[in-house]
Amino acid sequence: MDAQPDEHEAGGPVTTTPATASDAGIFDLHHPPDPELLADCVHCGFCLPTCPTYALWGEEMDSPRGRIYLMEMGLAGEIAMDETFVGHLDACLGCMACVTSCPSGVQYDKLIEATRPQIERNFPRAADERAFRRLIFALFPYPRRLRVAAVGALLYQRTGLRALAERRGLLDRLPDRLCALERLLPEVTWGTLRAHSPRRLPARGVARRRVGLVDGCVQSVFFAEVNRATARVLAAEGCEVLTPSKQGCCGALMLHAGEEAGALDRARALIAVMERAEVDTVVINAAGCGSSLKEYGHLLRDDPDWAARAEAFSAKVRDIMELLDELEPLTKRHPIQARVAYHDACHLAHAQGVRRAPRDQLRTIPGLDLVELDEPELCCGSAGVYNLLQPEPAEELGRRKVENIRRAQPEAVVTGNPGCLLQIRRHLQGDRITLLHPIQLIDASITGADPITSERQTA
């Protein structure tokens, strides 16, 4: 059975109260966009150059301030929650680049994450749209189901079916979303399917921290080596590392897509798991998940049984690069002679404000030439499941990101989010550029390995 939130601890579904035009406009009364937060926007336009969809289309309603206008009009009951309204909101990647560029401190993150659940509760999506969303949320948050799907992917890749479909042009005949799903599929090996994080890894030397590692969903199945590298580095730096079983999904994919009730249940379940483990720090190596974990206190603010527990949990959460920065690493690093580009994952740089720590930690590796990309604030187009739900703009953004990577001429690209790795890999096919999580480079430097040269030799 897949790990599921404990029904006695989960707290039940979100309850809503229908709204009228005189109270919350087109929204129901369960946390509509906050008028005070909307009023913070002075519509200055500083967000425009950093917004991916505005950069693509130059359309005002596909900019942060344009979407804020829509929320204001919706709250006033001046517009309908129709396909036009929903289309502009769905087109938003939720990358939060506007948050870091805004001189007025507008909390667009809270506004978009209040509006998306409203849409899912109150807008009747088309049958095919509902079916595709159900498919996503019936698969990706469940590691065991993903592992079964990965077996099918392995057979598809190794039996020649994929090559045959490519030669016959069958992939181009798929609906856009299914085509995007196929193109994003990583190479699967039997080693990938067998890999698991150690449940406990003792600290090397005197223990400095007791750390709980969040295993993740996509991360645990397709990027298990990132989790294993994370555990090895932390153990080398004096942390006892626990990876509790039955974690389940953290709820980030659901939260970012407006599936609020599911996200709430997942949050409660993960909090309970880490409480039982009695850890000092909760460490995460996936940027999108980390941003959600740090917002559990806000997410569960209405639940009297969980609000304080959620706040305490979120206070313990650190991205792996943040934690290494706090620990001031002591373990010797061996040289890696390579030109490496760092890509800022949006939910690490913008949502969590973690920019310096990854770069500083990579610079502890002797010989590493760390280079920056043009347009670093612009999203690669992954954005959770955005590249599946909105494949056309995601494709444009992916190509644009890869062109910036090629101009930097790196031997490797590192980024702290599995979605970014999948998206960039999909568009870098044919280029001899290695893709890694930063922790994999640090792990290799500690052990004396060279993952960039070895991967290129086996490619």
C-alpha positions as CSV (number, residue, x, y, z in Angstrom):
1,M,0.0,0.0,0.0
2,D,1.1,3.6,-0.6
3,A,1.9,5.7,2.4
4,Q,-1.3,7.7,3.2
5,P,-2.0,10.4,5.7
6,D,-3.4,8.9,9.0
7,E,-7.1,9.5,8.8
8,H,-7.3,10.2,12.5
9,E,-4.6,12.9,12.3
10,A,-5.5,14.3,8.9
11,G,-8.2,16.6,10.2
12,G,-10.7,16.2,7.3
13,P,-11.5,18.2,4.2
14,V,-11.4,21.9,3.6
15,T,-14.9,23.4,4.2
16,T,-16.1,26.3,2.1
17,T,-18.9,28.8,2.3
18,P,-20.5,30.0,-1.0
19,A,-20.0,33.8,-1.5
20,T,-22.2,36.4,-3.1
21,A,-21.2,39.4,-5.1
22,S,-21.5,41.6,-1.9
23,D,-18.9,39.7,0.1
24,A,-16.2,37.9,-2.0
25,G,-17.4,38.4,-5.5
26,I,-16.7,35.3,-7.6
27,F,-14.8,33.6,-4.8
28,D,-16.1,31.6,-1.9
29,L,-15.4,32.7,1.7
30,H,-12.6,30.2,2.4
31,H,-9.6,32.4,2.1
32,P,-10.3,34.5,-1.0
33,P,-7.4,36.8,-2.2
34,D,-6.7,39.2,0.7
35,P,-7.8,42.7,-0.2
36,E,-5.0,44.2,1.9
37,L,-2.4,42.2,0.1
38,L,-3.9,43.2,-3.3
39,A,-3.8,46.8,-2.2
40,D,0.0,46.6,-1.7
41,C,0.4,46.5,-5.5
42,V,0.9,50.0,-6.8
43,H,1.1,48.7,-10.4
44,C,4.6,50.1,-11.0
45,G,5.6,47.4,-13.5
46,F,9.0,46.4,-12.0
47,C,7.7,42.8,-12.1
48,L,7.2,42.8,-15.8
49,P,10.7,42.0,-17.0
50,T,11.0,39.1,-14.6
51,C,7.7,37.5,-15.4
52,P,8.1,34.5,-17.8
53,T,4.7,34.7,-19.5
54,Y,4.9,38.5,-19.9
55,A,8.4,38.0,-21.5
56,L,6.9,35.5,-23.9
57,W,3.7,37.3,-24.9
58,G,3.9,40.9,-23.7
59,E,0.2,40.6,-22.5
60,E,-0.7,42.8,-19.5
61,M,-3.2,40.2,-18.1
62,D,-0.4,37.6,-18.2
63,S,1.8,39.7,-15.9
64,P,1.7,39.7,-12.1
65,R,0.1,43.1,-11.9
66,G,-2.4,42.1,-14.6
67,R,-3.3,39.0,-12.6
68,I,-3.7,41.2,-9.5
69,Y,-6.1,43.4,-11.5
70,L,-8.1,40.2,-12.3
71,M,-8.2,39.2,-8.6
72,E,-9.3,42.7,-7.6
73,M,-12.1,42.7,-10.2
74,G,-13.1,39.1,-9.2
75,L,-13.3,40.1,-5.5
76,A,-15.5,43.1,-6.4
77,G,-17.7,40.9,-8.5
78,E,-17.0,42.9,-11.7
79,I,-16.0,39.9,-13.8
80,A,-17.0,36.2,-14.0
81,M,-14.8,33.2,-13.2
82,D,-14.9,32.2,-16.8
83,E,-12.4,30.6,-19.2
84,T,-10.7,34.0,-19.8
85,F,-10.1,34.7,-16.1
86,V,-9.0,31.1,-15.4
87,G,-6.8,31.0,-18.5
88,H,-4.7,34.0,-17.4
89,L,-4.3,32.5,-13.9
90,D,-3.5,29.0,-15.2
91,A,-0.8,30.5,-17.4
92,C,1.1,31.8,-14.3
93,L,4.0,29.5,-13.5
94,G,4.1,30.5,-9.8
95,C,7.8,31.1,-10.1
96,M,7.7,34.0,-7.7
97,A,10.3,36.0,-9.6
98,C,7.9,39.0,-9.3
99,V,8.1,38.7,-5.5
100,T,11.9,39.3,-5.4
101,S,11.7,42.1,-8.0
102,C,8.8,44.0,-6.3
103,P,9.9,47.2,-4.5
104,S,6.6,47.3,-2.6
105,G,6.9,43.9,-1.1
106,V,3.7,42.5,-2.7
107,Q,3.1,39.0,-1.5
108,Y,2.1,37.6,-4.9
109,D,2.9,34.1,-3.7
110,K,0.1,34.2,-1.1
111,L,-2.3,35.8,-3.6
112,I,-1.8,33.2,-6.3
113,E,-1.9,30.3,-3.8
114,A,-5.2,31.7,-2.5
115,T,-6.7,32.1,-6.0
116,R,-5.8,28.7,-7.4
117,P,-7.9,26.6,-4.8
118,Q,-10.8,29.0,-5.5
119,I,-10.6,28.1,-9.2
120,E,-10.4,24.3,-8.5
121,R,-13.5,24.6,-6.2
122,N,-15.6,27.0,-8.2
123,F,-14.7,26.6,-11.9
124,P,-16.2,23.7,-13.9
125,R,-13.2,22.5,-15.9
126,A,-13.7,20.6,-19.2
127,A,-13.9,16.8,-18.9
128,D,-10.5,16.2,-20.6
129,E,-8.8,18.7,-18.3
130,R,-10.3,17.1,-15.2
131,A,-9.2,13.7,-16.4
132,F,-5.6,14.8,-17.1
133,R,-5.3,16.5,-13.7
134,R,-6.7,13.4,-12.0
135,L,-4.1,11.3,-13.8
136,I,-1.3,13.6,-12.5
137,F,-2.4,13.6,-8.9
138,A,-3.2,9.9,-8.9
139,L,0.4,9.1,-10.0
140,F,3.0,11.7,-9.0
141,P,2.4,12.0,-5.3
142,Y,2.7,8.2,-4.8
143,P,6.3,6.8,-5.0
144,R,5.2,3.2,-5.2
145,R,2.9,3.9,-8.1
146,L,5.6,6.0,-9.8
147,R,8.0,3.0,-9.3
148,V,5.6,0.7,-11.1
149,A,5.2,3.3,-13.9
150,A,9.0,3.5,-14.1
151,V,9.2,-0.2,-14.8
152,G,6.9,0.4,-17.7
153,A,9.1,3.3,-18.8
154,L,12.2,1.0,-18.6
155,L,10.6,-1.6,-20.8
156,Y,9.4,1.1,-23.3
157,Q,12.9,2.5,-23.5
158,R,14.9,-0.8,-23.6
159,T,12.7,-2.9,-25.9
160,G,13.0,-0.4,-28.7
161,L,9.4,0.8,-28.6
162,R,10.5,4.3,-27.9
163,A,12.9,4.3,-30.9
164,L,10.2,2.8,-33.1
165,A,7.7,5.4,-32.1
166,E,10.2,8.1,-32.8
167,R,11.0,6.7,-36.3
168,R,7.4,6.3,-37.2
169,G,6.6,9.9,-36.0
170,L,4.0,8.5,-33.6
171,L,5.1,10.8,-30.8
172,D,4.3,13.9,-32.8
173,R,0.7,12.6,-33.2
174,L,0.1,12.5,-29.4
175,P,-1.9,15.2,-27.7
176,D,0.4,18.0,-26.6
177,R,0.2,17.1,-22.9
178,L,0.9,13.4,-23.4
179,C,3.8,14.3,-25.8
180,A,5.2,16.6,-23.1
181,L,5.0,13.7,-20.6
182,E,6.8,11.4,-22.9
183,R,9.5,13.9,-23.7
184,L,10.2,14.6,-20.1
185,L,10.6,10.9,-19.2
186,P,14.1,10.4,-17.9
187,E,16.3,7.4,-18.8
188,V,15.4,4.6,-16.4
189,T,17.7,1.8,-15.3
190,W,17.3,-1.2,-13.1
191,G,19.7,0.6,-10.7
192,T,17.3,3.5,-10.6
193,L,14.4,1.2,-9.6
194,R,16.4,-0.5,-6.9
195,A,17.9,2.6,-5.3
196,H,16.6,3.6,-1.9
197,S,17.8,6.1,0.8
198,P,19.3,4.5,3.9
199,R,16.8,4.7,6.8
200,R,19.6,5.7,9.2
201,L,23.1,6.9,8.5
202,P,25.3,7.6,11.6
203,A,27.3,10.8,11.9
204,R,31.0,10.5,11.1
205,G,32.8,11.7,14.2
206,V,31.0,13.7,16.9
207,A,27.4,14.2,16.0
208,R,26.5,17.9,15.3
209,R,22.8,17.5,14.3
210,R,20.1,14.8,14.1
211,V,18.5,15.4,10.7
212,G,15.4,14.1,9.1
213,L,15.7,13.8,5.3
214,V,12.5,14.3,3.2
215,D,12.6,11.5,0.6
216,G,10.1,13.0,-1.9
217,C,8.1,11.5,-4.6
218,V,9.7,12.0,-8.0
219,Q,13.0,12.6,-6.2
220,S,12.9,9.2,-4.4
221,V,12.1,7.3,-7.7
222,F,14.0,9.1,-10.4
223,F,16.6,11.0,-8.4
224,A,17.3,8.5,-5.6
225,E,21.1,9.1,-6.0
226,V,20.5,12.8,-5.0
227,N,19.0,11.6,-1.8
228,R,21.8,9.2,-1.2
229,A,24.4,11.9,-1.9
230,T,22.6,14.2,0.5
231,A,22.7,11.6,3.3
232,R,26.4,10.9,2.7
233,V,27.4,14.5,2.8
234,L,25.5,15.2,5.9
235,A,26.9,12.1,7.7
236,A,30.4,13.2,6.6
237,E,29.7,16.6,8.1
238,G,28.7,15.2,11.5
239,C,24.9,14.7,11.1
240,E,23.0,11.6,12.1
241,V,20.6,11.2,9.1
242,L,17.2,9.6,9.4
243,T,15.0,9.0,6.4
244,P,11.7,7.9,8.0
245,S,9.6,5.4,6.1
246,K,6.0,6.0,5.1
247,Q,6.6,9.7,4.5
248,G,4.4,10.0,1.5
249,C,4.1,13.2,-0.6
250,C,4.7,16.5,1.0
251,G,1.8,18.1,-0.9
252,A,3.8,20.6,-2.9
253,L,2.6,19.5,-6.3
254,M,-1.0,19.7,-5.1
255,L,-0.6,23.0,-3.3
256,H,0.9,24.7,-6.3
257,A,-1.9,23.5,-8.5
258,G,-4.7,24.5,-6.2
259,E,-5.5,21.1,-4.8
260,E,-5.7,22.4,-1.3
261,A,-7.5,19.6,0.6
262,G,-4.9,17.0,-0.5
263,A,-2.0,19.3,0.3
264,L,-3.4,19.8,3.8
265,D,-3.6,16.1,4.5
266,R,-0.1,15.5,3.1
267,A,1.3,18.3,5.3
268,R,-0.3,16.8,8.5
269,A,1.0,13.4,7.7
270,L,4.6,14.5,7.0
271,I,4.7,16.7,10.2
272,A,3.6,13.6,12.2
273,V,6.3,11.4,10.7
274,M,9.1,13.9,11.5
275,E,7.7,14.5,15.0
276,R,8.0,10.8,15.7
277,A,11.6,10.8,14.4
278,E,12.5,13.6,16.9
279,V,14.9,15.4,14.6
280,D,16.6,18.7,15.1
281,T,16.4,19.7,11.5
282,V,14.2,18.7,8.5
283,V,16.3,18.8,5.3
284,I,15.0,18.9,1.8
285,N,16.9,18.9,-1.5
286,A,14.0,19.7,-3.9
287,A,13.3,23.5,-4.1
288,G,9.6,23.2,-4.9
289,C,9.0,20.9,-1.9
290,G,11.1,23.1,0.4
291,S,9.1,26.2,-0.3
292,S,5.9,24.4,0.6
293,L,7.4,22.8,3.8
294,K,8.4,26.3,5.0
295,E,4.8,27.4,4.5
296,Y,3.1,24.7,6.4
297,G,2.5,27.1,9.3
298,H,0.5,29.4,6.9
299,L,-1.2,26.4,5.2
300,L,-2.5,25.0,8.4
301,R,-3.2,28.3,10.2
302,D,-7.0,27.5,10.5
303,D,-6.5,24.1,12.2
304,P,-6.3,24.4,16.0
305,D,-4.9,21.0,16.4
306,W,-2.1,21.5,13.8
307,A,-1.3,25.2,13.5
308,A,1.4,25.3,16.3
309,R,2.8,22.0,15.2
310,A,3.1,23.2,11.6
311,E,4.8,26.4,12.7
312,A,7.3,24.4,14.7
313,F,7.9,22.0,11.8
314,S,8.5,24.8,9.3
315,A,11.0,26.5,11.6
316,K,13.1,23.3,11.4
317,V,13.1,23.1,7.6
318,R,16.3,23.8,5.7
319,D,17.3,23.3,2.1
320,I,20.4,21.1,2.0
321,M,22.5,24.1,0.8
322,E,21.2,26.2,3.7
323,L,22.1,23.5,6.2
324,L,25.6,23.0,4.9
325,D,26.1,26.8,5.1
326,E,24.9,26.8,8.7
327,L,27.2,23.9,9.6
328,E,30.3,25.5,8.1
329,P,31.6,22.3,6.5
330,L,34.7,20.8,7.9
331,T,35.3,17.8,5.6
332,K,38.1,18.1,3.1
333,R,37.0,18.7,-0.6
334,H,39.1,17.2,-3.4
335,P,39.4,19.2,-6.7
336,I,37.0,18.9,-9.6
337,Q,38.4,20.7,-12.6
338,A,35.3,21.8,-14.5
339,R,33.4,24.8,-15.8
340,V,30.0,24.5,-14.1
341,A,26.9,26.7,-14.6
342,Y,24.5,27.2,-11.7
343,H,20.8,27.5,-12.5
344,D,18.6,29.1,-9.8
345,A,15.6,27.0,-9.2
346,C,12.7,29.4,-8.9
347,H,11.3,28.0,-5.6
348,L,14.8,28.2,-4.1
349,A,15.9,31.6,-5.2
350,H,12.5,33.4,-5.3
351,A,10.2,31.6,-2.9
352,Q,12.8,30.7,-0.3
353,G,15.3,33.5,-0.9
354,V,18.2,31.0,-1.0
355,R,20.8,32.3,-3.6
356,R,24.1,32.7,-1.9
357,A,24.4,29.4,0.0
358,P,24.4,27.1,-3.1
359,R,27.1,29.2,-4.8
360,D,29.2,29.5,-1.6
361,Q,29.0,25.7,-1.1
362,L,30.0,25.0,-4.7
363,R,33.0,27.3,-4.3
364,T,34.3,25.1,-1.5
365,I,35.3,22.6,-4.3
366,P,38.8,23.4,-5.4
367,G,39.3,23.8,-9.2
368,L,35.6,24.4,-9.9
369,D,34.9,27.3,-12.3
370,L,31.4,28.5,-11.3
371,V,29.7,30.5,-14.1
372,E,26.4,32.4,-14.1
373,L,23.7,32.3,-16.8
374,D,22.1,35.1,-18.6
375,E,18.5,35.8,-17.5
376,P,19.0,33.9,-14.2
377,E,15.6,35.1,-12.9
378,L,13.7,33.6,-15.8
379,C,12.0,30.2,-15.1
380,C,13.0,27.2,-17.1
381,G,9.4,26.3,-17.6
382,S,9.2,23.3,-15.3
383,A,7.2,24.9,-12.3
384,G,5.9,21.7,-10.7
385,V,3.5,20.2,-13.2
386,Y,3.2,23.3,-15.3
387,N,5.2,21.8,-18.2
388,L,2.6,19.1,-18.4
389,L,-0.5,21.3,-18.0
390,Q,0.8,24.2,-20.1
391,P,3.3,22.5,-22.5
392,E,3.5,25.2,-25.2
393,P,4.8,28.1,-23.0
394,A,6.9,25.6,-21.0
395,E,8.5,24.5,-24.3
396,E,9.4,28.1,-25.2
397,L,10.9,28.8,-21.8
398,G,12.8,25.5,-21.8
399,R,14.4,26.4,-25.1
400,R,15.2,29.9,-24.0
401,K,16.9,28.6,-20.8
402,V,18.9,26.1,-22.8
403,E,20.1,28.8,-25.2
404,N,21.4,30.7,-22.2
405,I,23.1,27.6,-20.9
406,R,24.8,27.0,-24.3
407,R,26.1,30.5,-24.4
408,A,27.8,30.0,-21.0
409,Q,29.6,26.9,-22.5
410,P,29.7,24.9,-19.3
411,E,30.7,21.3,-19.0
412,A,27.9,20.8,-16.4
413,V,24.8,22.5,-15.1
414,V,23.7,22.1,-11.5
415,T,20.4,23.0,-10.0
416,G,18.5,22.2,-6.8
417,N,15.2,20.9,-8.1
418,P,14.2,17.6,-9.9
419,G,11.7,19.4,-12.1
420,C,14.4,21.8,-13.4
421,L,16.7,18.8,-14.1
422,L,14.0,17.0,-16.1
423,Q,13.1,20.2,-18.0
424,I,16.6,21.2,-18.9
425,R,17.6,17.6,-19.8
426,R,14.7,17.4,-22.1
427,H,15.9,20.4,-24.1
428,L,19.6,19.7,-23.8
429,Q,19.3,16.4,-25.6
430,G,22.3,16.0,-27.9
431,D,24.5,18.3,-25.9
432,R,27.5,16.8,-24.0
433,I,26.6,18.7,-20.9
434,T,26.3,16.9,-17.6
435,L,23.3,17.7,-15.4
436,L,23.5,17.3,-11.6
437,H,22.1,18.4,-8.3
438,P,24.7,20.6,-6.4
439,I,24.9,18.1,-3.6
440,Q,26.1,15.4,-6.1
441,L,29.2,17.6,-6.9
442,I,29.9,18.2,-3.2
443,D,29.5,14.5,-2.5
444,A,31.9,13.7,-5.4
445,S,34.4,16.2,-4.1
446,I,34.4,14.7,-0.6
447,T,34.9,11.2,-2.0
448,G,37.4,12.2,-4.6
449,A,35.3,11.2,-7.6
450,D,34.7,13.2,-10.8
451,P,31.1,12.8,-11.9
452,I,31.4,15.1,-14.8
453,T,34.2,13.3,-16.6
454,S,32.8,9.8,-15.8
455,E,29.3,10.6,-17.1
456,R,30.6,12.0,-20.3
457,Q,32.8,8.9,-20.8
458,T,29.7,6.7,-20.4
459,A,27.4,8.8,-22.5
